[in-house]
Amino acid sequence: MPCPEGRQSGQSQPSCFDHMKMCFVMGCAVGTVARELRTTFSCLRIGMQGRELVGGIGKTMMLTEGRGTVMTNGD
């Protein structure tokens, strides 16, 4: 993924480590949001409402927390 254009002339490009760090954080964010949406729709589909819905989403998110890093491989 190339760095964004339009940098000031006095600034250097980010290092390789900074680039990898940014990609890792963005991949975790995308994976977390995708997992939350999937969990929410599956809980709604089985008929959860109110506190039961919020508890079900929270419990599932905590059980599958480490899977957001899978999205970081796309760089």
Predicted model as a PDB file, atoms N, CA, C, CB and O in Angstrom, pLDDT in the B-factor column:
MODEL        1                                                                  
ATOM      1  N   MET A   1       0.851  -1.160   0.000  1.00 59.00           N  
ATOM      2  CA  MET A   1       0.000   0.000   0.000  1.00 59.00           C  
ATOM      3  C   MET A   1       0.901   1.229   0.000  1.00 59.00           C  
ATOM      4  CB  MET A   1      -0.970  -0.005   1.218  1.00 59.00           C  
ATOM      5  O   MET A   1       1.676   1.414   0.938  1.00 59.00           O  
ATOM      6  N   PRO A   2       0.821   2.069  -1.022  1.00 62.00           N  
ATOM      7  CA  PRO A   2       1.684   3.250  -1.068  1.00 62.00           C  
ATOM      8  C   PRO A   2       1.264   4.294  -0.045  1.00 62.00           C  
ATOM      9  CB  PRO A   2       1.669   3.859  -2.458  1.00 62.00           C  
ATOM     10  O   PRO A   2       0.105   4.360   0.361  1.00 62.00           O  
ATOM     11  N   CYS A   3       2.225   5.099   0.357  1.00 57.00           N  
ATOM     12  CA  CYS A   3       1.941   6.176   1.294  1.00 57.00           C  
ATOM     13  C   CYS A   3       1.155   7.273   0.591  1.00 57.00           C  
ATOM     14  CB  CYS A   3       3.245   6.741   1.895  1.00 57.00           C  
ATOM     15  O   CYS A   3       1.306   7.453  -0.618  1.00 57.00           O  
ATOM     16  N   PRO A   4       0.322   8.006   1.313  1.00 60.00           N  
ATOM     17  CA  PRO A   4      -0.476   9.051   0.678  1.00 60.00           C  
ATOM     18  C   PRO A   4       0.389  10.168   0.118  1.00 60.00           C  
ATOM     19  CB  PRO A   4      -1.469   9.620   1.665  1.00 60.00           C  
ATOM     20  O   PRO A   4       1.424  10.520   0.685  1.00 60.00           O  
ATOM     21  N   GLU A   5      -0.056  10.719  -1.008  1.00 62.00           N  
ATOM     22  CA  GLU A   5       0.656  11.822  -1.655  1.00 62.00           C  
ATOM     23  C   GLU A   5       0.311  13.128  -0.961  1.00 62.00           C  
ATOM     24  CB  GLU A   5       0.308  11.900  -3.163  1.00 62.00           C  
ATOM     25  O   GLU A   5      -0.587  13.170  -0.119  1.00 62.00           O  
ATOM     26  N   GLY A   6       1.018  14.192  -1.309  1.00 56.00           N  
ATOM     27  CA  GLY A   6       0.701  15.503  -0.790  1.00 56.00           C  
ATOM     28  C   GLY A   6       1.398  15.841   0.512  1.00 56.00           C  
ATOM     29  O   GLY A   6       0.928  16.713   1.242  1.00 56.00           O  
ATOM     30  N   ARG A   7       2.493  15.187   0.826  1.00 54.00           N  
ATOM     31  CA  ARG A   7       3.225  15.498   2.051  1.00 54.00           C  
ATOM     32  C   ARG A   7       3.985  16.806   1.873  1.00 54.00           C  
ATOM     33  CB  ARG A   7       4.195  14.350   2.424  1.00 54.00           C  
ATOM     34  O   ARG A   7       4.333  17.177   0.752  1.00 54.00           O  
ATOM     35  N   GLN A   8       4.239  17.491   2.957  1.00 55.00           N  
ATOM     36  CA  GLN A   8       5.046  18.713   2.939  1.00 55.00           C  
ATOM     37  C   GLN A   8       6.473  18.347   2.527  1.00 55.00           C  
ATOM     38  CB  GLN A   8       5.029  19.426   4.338  1.00 55.00           C  
ATOM     39  O   GLN A   8       6.922  17.224   2.756  1.00 55.00           O  
ATOM     40  N   SER A   9       7.165  19.280   1.933  1.00 55.00           N  
ATOM     41  CA  SER A   9       8.507  18.972   1.434  1.00 55.00           C  
ATOM     42  C   SER A   9       9.503  18.690   2.558  1.00 55.00           C  
ATOM     43  CB  SER A   9       9.015  20.117   0.585  1.00 55.00           C  
ATOM     44  O   SER A   9      10.491  17.993   2.325  1.00 55.00           O  
ATOM     45  N   GLY A  10       9.280  19.206   3.765  1.00 59.00           N  
ATOM     46  CA  GLY A  10      10.196  18.994   4.866  1.00 59.00           C  
ATOM     47  C   GLY A  10       9.988  17.687   5.605  1.00 59.00           C  
ATOM     48  O   GLY A  10      10.815  17.317   6.439  1.00 59.00           O  
ATOM     49  N   GLN A  11       8.918  16.987   5.325  1.00 66.00           N  
ATOM     50  CA  GLN A  11       8.617  15.749   6.045  1.00 66.00           C  
ATOM     51  C   GLN A  11       9.090  14.550   5.242  1.00 66.00           C  
ATOM     52  CB  GLN A  11       7.109  15.636   6.336  1.00 66.00           C  
ATOM     53  O   GLN A  11       8.996  14.530   4.015  1.00 66.00           O  
ATOM     54  N   SER A  12       9.599  13.552   5.953  1.00 77.00           N  
ATOM     55  CA  SER A  12      10.007  12.326   5.280  1.00 77.00           C  
ATOM     56  C   SER A  12       8.862  11.321   5.330  1.00 77.00           C  
ATOM     57  CB  SER A  12      11.287  11.735   5.929  1.00 77.00           C  
ATOM     58  O   SER A  12       7.903  11.481   6.085  1.00 77.00           O  
ATOM     59  N   GLN A  13       8.981  10.298   4.520  1.00 82.00           N  
ATOM     60  CA  GLN A  13       7.954   9.262   4.507  1.00 82.00           C  
ATOM     61  C   GLN A  13       8.063   8.415   5.769  1.00 82.00           C  
ATOM     62  CB  GLN A  13       8.080   8.377   3.246  1.00 82.00           C  
ATOM     63  O   GLN A  13       9.129   8.342   6.379  1.00 82.00           O  
ATOM     64  N   PRO A  14       6.956   7.772   6.164  1.00 78.00           N  
ATOM     65  CA  PRO A  14       7.022   6.926   7.366  1.00 78.00           C  
ATOM     66  C   PRO A  14       7.938   5.729   7.141  1.00 78.00           C  
ATOM     67  CB  PRO A  14       5.615   6.443   7.766  1.00 78.00           C  
ATOM     68  O   PRO A  14       8.107   5.254   6.018  1.00 78.00           O  
ATOM     69  N   SER A  15       8.513   5.263   8.220  1.00 84.00           N  
ATOM     70  CA  SER A  15       9.411   4.110   8.118  1.00 84.00           C  
ATOM     71  C   SER A  15       8.599   2.847   7.838  1.00 84.00           C  
ATOM     72  CB  SER A  15      10.246   3.943   9.417  1.00 84.00           C  
ATOM     73  O   SER A  15       7.370   2.849   7.913  1.00 84.00           O  
ATOM     74  N   CYS A  16       9.300   1.793   7.521  1.00 85.00           N  
ATOM     75  CA  CYS A  16       8.639   0.510   7.250  1.00 85.00           C  
ATOM     76  C   CYS A  16       7.879   0.034   8.483  1.00 85.00           C  
ATOM     77  CB  CYS A  16       9.671  -0.556   6.813  1.00 85.00           C  
ATOM     78  O   CYS A  16       6.776  -0.500   8.369  1.00 85.00           O  
ATOM     79  N   PHE A  17       8.469   0.226   9.664  1.00 85.00           N  
ATOM     80  CA  PHE A  17       7.815  -0.192  10.896  1.00 85.00           C  
ATOM     81  C   PHE A  17       6.525   0.604  11.125  1.00 85.00           C  
ATOM     82  CB  PHE A  17       8.768  -0.021  12.089  1.00 85.00           C  
ATOM     83  O   PHE A  17       5.506   0.037  11.521  1.00 85.00           O  
ATOM     84  N   ASP A  18       6.573   1.931  10.873  1.00 86.00           N  
ATOM     85  CA  ASP A  18       5.373   2.747  11.021  1.00 86.00           C  
ATOM     86  C   ASP A  18       4.283   2.319  10.051  1.00 86.00           C  
ATOM     87  CB  ASP A  18       5.706   4.214  10.811  1.00 86.00           C  
ATOM     88  O   ASP A  18       3.104   2.297  10.403  1.00 86.00           O  
ATOM     89  N   HIS A  19       4.677   1.982   8.838  1.00 84.00           N  
ATOM     90  CA  HIS A  19       3.722   1.507   7.838  1.00 84.00           C  
ATOM     91  C   HIS A  19       3.077   0.188   8.276  1.00 84.00           C  
ATOM     92  CB  HIS A  19       4.418   1.330   6.479  1.00 84.00           C  
ATOM     93  O   HIS A  19       1.862   0.023   8.169  1.00 84.00           O  
ATOM     94  N   MET A  20       3.886  -0.737   8.763  1.00 85.00           N  
ATOM     95  CA  MET A  20       3.353  -2.017   9.225  1.00 85.00           C  
ATOM     96  C   MET A  20       2.444  -1.822  10.435  1.00 85.00           C  
ATOM     97  CB  MET A  20       4.496  -2.981   9.572  1.00 85.00           C  
ATOM     98  O   MET A  20       1.417  -2.490  10.556  1.00 85.00           O  
ATOM     99  N   LYS A  21       2.817  -0.913  11.323  1.00 86.00           N  
ATOM    100  CA  LYS A  21       2.006  -0.638  12.507  1.00 86.00           C  
ATOM    101  C   LYS A  21       0.641  -0.076  12.107  1.00 86.00           C  
ATOM    102  CB  LYS A  21       2.735   0.344  13.443  1.00 86.00           C  
ATOM    103  O   LYS A  21      -0.384  -0.470  12.663  1.00 86.00           O  
ATOM    104  N   MET A  22       0.631   0.849  11.139  1.00 86.00           N  
ATOM    105  CA  MET A  22      -0.621   1.435  10.668  1.00 86.00           C  
ATOM    106  C   MET A  22      -1.504   0.365  10.022  1.00 86.00           C  
ATOM    107  CB  MET A  22      -0.340   2.575   9.669  1.00 86.00           C  
ATOM    108  O   MET A  22      -2.712   0.334  10.257  1.00 86.00           O  
ATOM    109  N   CYS A  23      -0.911  -0.503   9.217  1.00 84.00           N  
ATOM    110  CA  CYS A  23      -1.683  -1.569   8.573  1.00 84.00           C  
ATOM    111  C   CYS A  23      -2.243  -2.545   9.604  1.00 84.00           C  
ATOM    112  CB  CYS A  23      -0.812  -2.321   7.559  1.00 84.00           C  
ATOM    113  O   CYS A  23      -3.369  -3.018   9.456  1.00 84.00           O  
ATOM    114  N   PHE A  24      -1.481  -2.846  10.630  1.00 83.00           N  
ATOM    115  CA  PHE A  24      -1.948  -3.748  11.680  1.00 83.00           C  
ATOM    116  C   PHE A  24      -3.148  -3.156  12.411  1.00 83.00           C  
ATOM    117  CB  PHE A  24      -0.817  -4.044  12.673  1.00 83.00           C  
ATOM    118  O   PHE A  24      -4.137  -3.850  12.646  1.00 83.00           O  
ATOM    119  N   VAL A  25      -3.067  -1.879  12.769  1.00 84.00           N  
ATOM    120  CA  VAL A  25      -4.164  -1.229  13.489  1.00 84.00           C  
ATOM    121  C   VAL A  25      -5.413  -1.151  12.623  1.00 84.00           C  
ATOM    122  CB  VAL A  25      -3.752   0.176  13.944  1.00 84.00           C  
ATOM    123  O   VAL A  25      -6.518  -1.408  13.099  1.00 84.00           O  
ATOM    124  N   MET A  26      -5.241  -0.797  11.349  1.00 85.00           N  
ATOM    125  CA  MET A  26      -6.400  -0.714  10.453  1.00 85.00           C  
ATOM    126  C   MET A  26      -7.017  -2.091  10.232  1.00 85.00           C  
ATOM    127  CB  MET A  26      -5.994  -0.095   9.103  1.00 85.00           C  
ATOM    128  O   MET A  26      -8.240  -2.219  10.183  1.00 85.00           O  
ATOM    129  N   GLY A  27      -6.185  -3.119  10.099  1.00 81.00           N  
ATOM    130  CA  GLY A  27      -6.700  -4.471   9.930  1.00 81.00           C  
ATOM    131  C   GLY A  27      -7.468  -4.944  11.155  1.00 81.00           C  
ATOM    132  O   GLY A  27      -8.504  -5.595  11.023  1.00 81.00           O  
ATOM    133  N   CYS A  28      -6.971  -4.626  12.339  1.00 78.00           N  
ATOM    134  CA  CYS A  28      -7.685  -4.990  13.564  1.00 78.00           C  
ATOM    135  C   CYS A  28      -9.024  -4.269  13.647  1.00 78.00           C  
ATOM    136  CB  CYS A  28      -6.835  -4.667  14.798  1.00 78.00           C  
ATOM    137  O   CYS A  28     -10.025  -4.854  14.059  1.00 78.00           O  
ATOM    138  N   ALA A  29      -9.039  -3.003  13.258  1.00 81.00           N  
ATOM    139  CA  ALA A  29     -10.289  -2.240  13.306  1.00 81.00           C  
ATOM    140  C   ALA A  29     -11.315  -2.807  12.329  1.00 81.00           C  
ATOM    141  CB  ALA A  29     -10.025  -0.758  12.992  1.00 81.00           C  
ATOM    142  O   ALA A  29     -12.485  -2.965  12.680  1.00 81.00           O  
ATOM    143  N   VAL A  30     -10.884  -3.114  11.106  1.00 82.00           N  
ATOM    144  CA  VAL A  30     -11.799  -3.672  10.113  1.00 82.00           C  
ATOM    145  C   VAL A  30     -12.311  -5.040  10.565  1.00 82.00           C  
ATOM    146  CB  VAL A  30     -11.103  -3.787   8.742  1.00 82.00           C  
ATOM    147  O   VAL A  30     -13.501  -5.331  10.439  1.00 82.00           O  
ATOM    148  N   GLY A  31     -11.430  -5.866  11.083  1.00 79.00           N  
ATOM    149  CA  GLY A  31     -11.847  -7.195  11.560  1.00 79.00           C  
ATOM    150  C   GLY A  31     -12.827  -7.104  12.721  1.00 79.00           C  
ATOM    151  O   GLY A  31     -13.777  -7.885  12.790  1.00 79.00           O  
ATOM    152  N   THR A  32     -12.610  -6.164  13.632  1.00 79.00           N  
ATOM    153  CA  THR A  32     -13.487  -6.004  14.783  1.00 79.00           C  
ATOM    154  C   THR A  32     -14.870  -5.533  14.355  1.00 79.00           C  
ATOM    155  CB  THR A  32     -12.882  -5.021  15.781  1.00 79.00           C  
ATOM    156  O   THR A  32     -15.879  -6.050  14.833  1.00 79.00           O  
ATOM    157  N   VAL A  33     -14.920  -4.554  13.457  1.00 83.00           N  
ATOM    158  CA  VAL A  33     -16.217  -4.046  12.986  1.00 83.00           C  
ATOM    159  C   VAL A  33     -16.975  -5.121  12.214  1.00 83.00           C  
ATOM    160  CB  VAL A  33     -16.019  -2.801  12.099  1.00 83.00           C  
ATOM    161  O   VAL A  33     -18.181  -5.283  12.398  1.00 83.00           O  
ATOM    162  N   ALA A  34     -16.281  -5.851  11.356  1.00 83.00           N  
ATOM    163  CA  ALA A  34     -16.942  -6.916  10.601  1.00 83.00           C  
ATOM    164  C   ALA A  34     -17.494  -7.990  11.532  1.00 83.00           C  
ATOM    165  CB  ALA A  34     -15.968  -7.541   9.598  1.00 83.00           C  
ATOM    166  O   ALA A  34     -18.600  -8.491  11.327  1.00 83.00           O  
ATOM    167  N   ARG A  35     -16.719  -8.339  12.553  1.00 82.00           N  
ATOM    168  CA  ARG A  35     -17.173  -9.358  13.504  1.00 82.00           C  
ATOM    169  C   ARG A  35     -18.362  -8.858  14.312  1.00 82.00           C  
ATOM    170  CB  ARG A  35     -16.030  -9.763  14.446  1.00 82.00           C  
ATOM    171  O   ARG A  35     -19.291  -9.618  14.590  1.00 82.00           O  
ATOM    172  N   GLU A  36     -18.337  -7.572  14.691  1.00 83.00           N  
ATOM    173  CA  GLU A  36     -19.450  -7.023  15.460  1.00 83.00           C  
ATOM    174  C   GLU A  36     -20.736  -7.007  14.636  1.00 83.00           C  
ATOM    175  CB  GLU A  36     -19.115  -5.608  15.940  1.00 83.00           C  
ATOM    176  O   GLU A  36     -21.804  -7.341  15.148  1.00 83.00           O  
ATOM    177  N   LEU A  37     -20.638  -6.624  13.373  1.00 87.00           N  
ATOM    178  CA  LEU A  37     -21.824  -6.624  12.519  1.00 87.00           C  
ATOM    179  C   LEU A  37     -22.385  -8.038  12.340  1.00 87.00           C  
ATOM    180  CB  LEU A  37     -21.490  -6.014  11.154  1.00 87.00           C  
ATOM    181  O   LEU A  37     -23.594  -8.252  12.426  1.00 87.00           O  
ATOM    182  N   ARG A  38     -21.494  -8.991  12.091  1.00 85.00           N  
ATOM    183  CA  ARG A  38     -21.958 -10.375  11.922  1.00 85.00           C  
ATOM    184  C   ARG A  38     -22.622 -10.903  13.193  1.00 85.00           C  
ATOM    185  CB  ARG A  38     -20.785 -11.284  11.532  1.00 85.00           C  
ATOM    186  O   ARG A  38     -23.648 -11.580  13.135  1.00 85.00           O  
ATOM    187  N   THR A  39     -22.024 -10.583  14.337  1.00 84.00           N  
ATOM    188  CA  THR A  39     -22.581 -11.027  15.615  1.00 84.00           C  
ATOM    189  C   THR A  39     -23.929 -10.383  15.881  1.00 84.00           C  
ATOM    190  CB  THR A  39     -21.621 -10.709  16.754  1.00 84.00           C  
ATOM    191  O   THR A  39     -24.858 -11.053  16.330  1.00 84.00           O  
ATOM    192  N   THR A  40     -24.046  -9.086  15.607  1.00 86.00           N  
ATOM    193  CA  THR A  40     -25.303  -8.379  15.834  1.00 86.00           C  
ATOM    194  C   THR A  40     -26.416  -8.963  14.987  1.00 86.00           C  
ATOM    195  CB  THR A  40     -25.143  -6.894  15.535  1.00 86.00           C  
ATOM    196  O   THR A  40     -27.513  -9.210  15.487  1.00 86.00           O  
ATOM    197  N   PHE A  41     -26.146  -9.185  13.705  1.00 88.00           N  
ATOM    198  CA  PHE A  41     -27.195  -9.733  12.838  1.00 88.00           C  
ATOM    199  C   PHE A  41     -27.573 -11.159  13.224  1.00 88.00           C  
ATOM    200  CB  PHE A  41     -26.742  -9.701  11.386  1.00 88.00           C  
ATOM    201  O   PHE A  41     -28.743 -11.532  13.127  1.00 88.00           O  
ATOM    202  N   SER A  42     -26.613 -11.953  13.655  1.00 86.00           N  
ATOM    203  CA  SER A  42     -26.965 -13.320  14.054  1.00 86.00           C  
ATOM    204  C   SER A  42     -27.788 -13.320  15.348  1.00 86.00           C  
ATOM    205  CB  SER A  42     -25.689 -14.169  14.236  1.00 86.00           C  
ATOM    206  O   SER A  42     -28.696 -14.137  15.504  1.00 86.00           O  
ATOM    207  N   CYS A  43     -27.472 -12.401  16.282  1.00 85.00           N  
ATOM    208  CA  CYS A  43     -28.259 -12.311  17.514  1.00 85.00           C  
ATOM    209  C   CYS A  43     -29.675 -11.802  17.224  1.00 85.00           C  
ATOM    210  CB  CYS A  43     -27.560 -11.385  18.529  1.00 85.00           C  
ATOM    211  O   CYS A  43     -30.639 -12.280  17.823  1.00 85.00           O  
ATOM    212  N   LEU A  44     -29.801 -10.846  16.319  1.00 87.00           N  
ATOM    213  CA  LEU A  44     -31.124 -10.352  15.949  1.00 87.00           C  
ATOM    214  C   LEU A  44     -31.929 -11.430  15.230  1.00 87.00           C  
ATOM    215  CB  LEU A  44     -31.001  -9.109  15.064  1.00 87.00           C  
ATOM    216  O   LEU A  44     -33.142 -11.531  15.413  1.00 87.00           O  
ATOM    217  N   ARG A  45     -31.252 -12.234  14.414  1.00 90.00           N  
ATOM    218  CA  ARG A  45     -31.944 -13.275  13.660  1.00 90.00           C  
ATOM    219  C   ARG A  45     -32.568 -14.332  14.570  1.00 90.00           C  
ATOM    220  CB  ARG A  45     -30.984 -13.935  12.691  1.00 90.00           C  
ATOM    221  O   ARG A  45     -33.634 -14.862  14.257  1.00 90.00           O  
ATOM    222  N   ILE A  46     -31.919 -14.644  15.690  1.00 89.00           N  
ATOM    223  CA  ILE A  46     -32.487 -15.659  16.580  1.00 89.00           C  
ATOM    224  C   ILE A  46     -33.471 -15.068  17.575  1.00 89.00           C  
ATOM    225  CB  ILE A  46     -31.383 -16.375  17.325  1.00 89.00           C  
ATOM    226  O   ILE A  46     -34.020 -15.791  18.406  1.00 89.00           O  
ATOM    227  N   GLY A  47     -33.703 -13.740  17.500  1.00 88.00           N  
ATOM    228  CA  GLY A  47     -34.775 -13.137  18.276  1.00 88.00           C  
ATOM    229  C   GLY A  47     -34.379 -12.501  19.594  1.00 88.00           C  
ATOM    230  O   GLY A  47     -35.244 -12.292  20.445  1.00 88.00           O  
ATOM    231  N   MET A  48     -33.127 -12.190  19.798  1.00 86.00           N  
ATOM    232  CA  MET A  48     -32.722 -11.532  21.045  1.00 86.00           C  
ATOM    233  C   MET A  48     -33.173 -10.071  21.042  1.00 86.00           C  
ATOM    234  CB  MET A  48     -31.184 -11.622  21.237  1.00 86.00           C  
ATOM    235  O   MET A  48     -33.246  -9.430  19.994  1.00 86.00           O  
ATOM    236  N   GLN A  49     -33.477  -9.556  22.250  1.00 87.00           N  
ATOM    237  CA  GLN A  49     -33.892  -8.161  22.400  1.00 87.00           C  
ATOM    238  C   GLN A  49     -33.338  -7.603  23.695  1.00 87.00           C  
ATOM    239  CB  GLN A  49     -35.431  -8.032  22.370  1.00 87.00           C  
ATOM    240  O   GLN A  49     -33.079  -8.346  24.642  1.00 87.00           O  
ATOM    241  N   GLY A  50     -33.154  -6.279  23.736  1.00 88.00           N  
ATOM    242  CA  GLY A  50     -32.776  -5.588  24.958  1.00 88.00           C  
ATOM    243  C   GLY A  50     -31.458  -6.033  25.557  1.00 88.00           C  
ATOM    244  O   GLY A  50     -30.444  -6.149  24.868  1.00 88.00           O  
ATOM    245  N   ARG A  51     -31.496  -6.284  26.884  1.00 89.00           N  
ATOM    246  CA  ARG A  51     -30.270  -6.679  27.596  1.00 89.00           C  
ATOM    247  C   ARG A  51     -29.729  -8.008  27.104  1.00 89.00           C  
ATOM    248  CB  ARG A  51     -30.530  -6.762  29.092  1.00 89.00           C  
ATOM    249  O   ARG A  51     -28.516  -8.215  27.082  1.00 89.00           O  
ATOM    250  N   GLU A  52     -30.595  -8.891  26.716  1.00 88.00           N  
ATOM    251  CA  GLU A  52     -30.158 -10.178  26.190  1.00 88.00           C  
ATOM    252  C   GLU A  52     -29.335  -9.985  24.907  1.00 88.00           C  
ATOM    253  CB  GLU A  52     -31.376 -11.087  25.918  1.00 88.00           C  
ATOM    254  O   GLU A  52     -28.324 -10.657  24.703  1.00 88.00           O  
ATOM    255  N   LEU A  53     -29.781  -9.059  24.048  1.00 86.00           N  
ATOM    256  CA  LEU A  53     -29.066  -8.766  22.810  1.00 86.00           C  
ATOM    257  C   LEU A  53     -27.681  -8.180  23.102  1.00 86.00           C  
ATOM    258  CB  LEU A  53     -29.881  -7.797  21.941  1.00 86.00           C  
ATOM    259  O   LEU A  53     -26.682  -8.632  22.542  1.00 86.00           O  
ATOM    260  N   VAL A  54     -27.626  -7.176  23.976  1.00 86.00           N  
ATOM    261  CA  VAL A  54     -26.353  -6.534  24.314  1.00 86.00           C  
ATOM    262  C   VAL A  54     -25.412  -7.542  24.977  1.00 86.00           C  
ATOM    263  CB  VAL A  54     -26.585  -5.317  25.248  1.00 86.00           C  
ATOM    264  O   VAL A  54     -24.221  -7.577  24.667  1.00 86.00           O  
ATOM    265  N   GLY A  55     -25.939  -8.356  25.882  1.00 87.00           N  
ATOM    266  CA  GLY A  55     -25.119  -9.372  26.541  1.00 87.00           C  
ATOM    267  C   GLY A  55     -24.599 -10.412  25.576  1.00 87.00           C  
ATOM    268  O   GLY A  55     -23.449 -10.839  25.680  1.00 87.00           O  
ATOM    269  N   GLY A  56     -25.437 -10.828  24.635  1.00 85.00           N  
ATOM    270  CA  GLY A  56     -25.016 -11.819  23.639  1.00 85.00           C  
ATOM    271  C   GLY A  56     -23.937 -11.288  22.725  1.00 85.00           C  
ATOM    272  O   GLY A  56     -22.988 -11.999  22.392  1.00 85.00           O  
ATOM    273  N   ILE A  57     -24.082 -10.025  22.314  1.00 82.00           N  
ATOM    274  CA  ILE A  57     -23.067  -9.416  21.456  1.00 82.00           C  
ATOM    275  C   ILE A  57     -21.752  -9.272  22.216  1.00 82.00           C  
ATOM    276  CB  ILE A  57     -23.543  -8.040  20.939  1.00 82.00           C  
ATOM    277  O   ILE A  57     -20.690  -9.612  21.693  1.00 82.00           O  
ATOM    278  N   GLY A  58     -21.818  -8.773  23.439  1.00 82.00           N  
ATOM    279  CA  GLY A  58     -20.605  -8.597  24.240  1.00 82.00           C  
ATOM    280  C   GLY A  58     -19.901  -9.905  24.524  1.00 82.00           C  
ATOM    281  O   GLY A  58     -18.676  -9.992  24.439  1.00 82.00           O  
ATOM    282  N   LYS A  59     -20.676 -10.925  24.864  1.00 83.00           N  
ATOM    283  CA  LYS A  59     -20.079 -12.228  25.165  1.00 83.00           C  
ATOM    284  C   LYS A  59     -19.389 -12.811  23.936  1.00 83.00           C  
ATOM    285  CB  LYS A  59     -21.149 -13.203  25.681  1.00 83.00           C  
ATOM    286  O   LYS A  59     -18.278 -13.332  24.036  1.00 83.00           O  
ATOM    287  N   THR A  60     -20.035 -12.727  22.787  1.00 79.00           N  
ATOM    288  CA  THR A  60     -19.440 -13.265  21.567  1.00 79.00           C  
ATOM    289  C   THR A  60     -18.200 -12.474  21.165  1.00 79.00           C  
ATOM    290  CB  THR A  60     -20.460 -13.258  20.428  1.00 79.00           C  
ATOM    291  O   THR A  60     -17.214 -13.053  20.710  1.00 79.00           O  
ATOM    292  N   MET A  61     -18.245 -11.150  21.330  1.00 76.00           N  
ATOM    293  CA  MET A  61     -17.085 -10.338  20.987  1.00 76.00           C  
ATOM    294  C   MET A  61     -15.889 -10.676  21.884  1.00 76.00           C  
ATOM    295  CB  MET A  61     -17.429  -8.849  21.101  1.00 76.00           C  
ATOM    296  O   MET A  61     -14.754 -10.719  21.408  1.00 76.00           O  
ATOM    297  N   MET A  62     -16.128 -10.910  23.149  1.00 77.00           N  
ATOM    298  CA  MET A  62     -15.032 -11.237  24.060  1.00 77.00           C  
ATOM    299  C   MET A  62     -14.471 -12.636  23.780  1.00 77.00           C  
ATOM    300  CB  MET A  62     -15.509 -11.145  25.515  1.00 77.00           C  
ATOM    301  O   MET A  62     -13.271 -12.861  23.935  1.00 77.00           O  
ATOM    302  N   LEU A  63     -15.321 -13.563  23.373  1.00 77.00           N  
ATOM    303  CA  LEU A  63     -14.852 -14.919  23.088  1.00 77.00           C  
ATOM    304  C   LEU A  63     -14.023 -14.994  21.814  1.00 77.00           C  
ATOM    305  CB  LEU A  63     -16.029 -15.859  22.981  1.00 77.00           C  
ATOM    306  O   LEU A  63     -13.153 -15.857  21.697  1.00 77.00           O  
ATOM    307  N   THR A  64     -14.279 -14.100  20.853  1.00 69.00           N  
ATOM    308  CA  THR A  64     -13.579 -14.150  19.569  1.00 69.00           C  
ATOM    309  C   THR A  64     -12.661 -12.952  19.381  1.00 69.00           C  
ATOM    310  CB  THR A  64     -14.579 -14.217  18.425  1.00 69.00           C  
ATOM    311  O   THR A  64     -12.452 -12.513  18.250  1.00 69.00           O  
ATOM    312  N   GLU A  65     -12.114 -12.418  20.453  1.00 64.00           N  
ATOM    313  CA  GLU A  65     -11.344 -11.164  20.392  1.00 64.00           C  
ATOM    314  C   GLU A  65     -10.092 -11.264  19.540  1.00 64.00           C  
ATOM    315  CB  GLU A  65     -10.959 -10.736  21.777  1.00 64.00           C  
ATOM    316  O   GLU A  65      -9.757 -10.287  18.870  1.00 64.00           O  
ATOM    317  N   GLY A  66      -9.392 -12.360  19.524  1.00 55.00           N  
ATOM    318  CA  GLY A  66      -8.128 -12.443  18.822  1.00 55.00           C  
ATOM    319  C   GLY A  66      -8.228 -12.603  17.326  1.00 55.00           C  
ATOM    320  O   GLY A  66      -7.199 -12.654  16.651  1.00 55.00           O  
ATOM    321  N   ARG A  67      -9.412 -12.684  16.786  1.00 57.00           N  
ATOM    322  CA  ARG A  67      -9.554 -12.957  15.347  1.00 57.00           C  
ATOM    323  C   ARG A  67      -9.526 -11.710  14.485  1.00 57.00           C  
ATOM    324  CB  ARG A  67     -10.832 -13.693  15.094  1.00 57.00           C  
ATOM    325  O   ARG A  67      -9.566 -11.830  13.260  1.00 57.00           O  
ATOM    326  N   GLY A  68      -9.460 -10.525  15.060  1.00 51.00           N  
ATOM    327  CA  GLY A  68      -9.384  -9.306  14.266  1.00 51.00           C  
ATOM    328  C   GLY A  68      -8.067  -9.142  13.563  1.00 51.00           C  
ATOM    329  O   GLY A  68      -7.982  -8.414  12.573  1.00 51.00           O  
ATOM    330  N   THR A  69      -7.033  -9.802  14.049  1.00 51.00           N  
ATOM    331  CA  THR A  69      -5.708  -9.660  13.454  1.00 51.00           C  
ATOM    332  C   THR A  69      -5.593 -10.424  12.146  1.00 51.00           C  
ATOM    333  CB  THR A  69      -4.644 -10.135  14.422  1.00 51.00           C  
ATOM    334  O   THR A  69      -4.603 -10.246  11.437  1.00 51.00           O  
ATOM    335  N   VAL A  70      -6.549 -11.261  11.794  1.00 55.00           N  
ATOM    336  CA  VAL A  70      -6.497 -11.997  10.530  1.00 55.00           C  
ATOM    337  C   VAL A  70      -6.555 -11.038   9.354  1.00 55.00           C  
ATOM    338  CB  VAL A  70      -7.647 -13.012  10.444  1.00 55.00           C  
ATOM    339  O   VAL A  70      -5.979 -11.315   8.301  1.00 55.00           O  
ATOM    340  N   MET A  71      -7.247  -9.907   9.518  1.00 53.00           N  
ATOM    341  CA  MET A  71      -7.389  -8.947   8.429  1.00 53.00           C  
ATOM    342  C   MET A  71      -6.080  -8.220   8.131  1.00 53.00           C  
ATOM    343  CB  MET A  71      -8.471  -7.940   8.764  1.00 53.00           C  
ATOM    344  O   MET A  71      -5.983  -7.567   7.092  1.00 53.00           O  
ATOM    345  N   THR A  72      -5.078  -8.305   8.990  1.00 50.00           N  
ATOM    346  CA  THR A  72      -3.833  -7.565   8.777  1.00 50.00           C  
ATOM    347  C   THR A  72      -2.942  -8.203   7.722  1.00 50.00           C  
ATOM    348  CB  THR A  72      -3.074  -7.454  10.073  1.00 50.00           C  
ATOM    349  O   THR A  72      -1.929  -7.605   7.359  1.00 50.00           O  
ATOM    350  N   ASN A  73      -3.264  -9.369   7.221  1.00 50.00           N  
ATOM    351  CA  ASN A  73      -2.419 -10.044   6.245  1.00 50.00           C  
ATOM    352  C   ASN A  73      -2.554  -9.469   4.854  1.00 50.00           C  
ATOM    353  CB  ASN A  73      -2.740 -11.500   6.212  1.00 50.00           C  
ATOM    354  O   ASN A  73      -1.781  -9.845   3.973  1.00 50.00           O  
ATOM    355  N   GLY A  74      -3.504  -8.571   4.612  1.00 48.00           N  
ATOM    356  CA  GLY A  74      -3.780  -8.069   3.272  1.00 48.00           C  
ATOM    357  C   GLY A  74      -2.768  -7.090   2.724  1.00 48.00           C  
ATOM    358  O   GLY A  74      -2.869  -6.720   1.554  1.00 48.00           O  
ATOM    359  N   ASP A  75      -1.817  -6.659   3.488  1.00 44.00           N  
ATOM    360  CA  ASP A  75      -0.841  -5.685   2.980  1.00 44.00           C  
ATOM    361  C   ASP A  75       0.137  -6.415   2.118  1.00 44.00           C  
ATOM    362  CB  ASP A  75      -0.110  -4.938   4.129  1.00 44.00           C  
ATOM    363  O   ASP A  75       1.057  -5.805   1.575  1.00 44.00           O  
TER     364      ASP A  75                                                      
ENDMDL                                                                          
END                                                                             
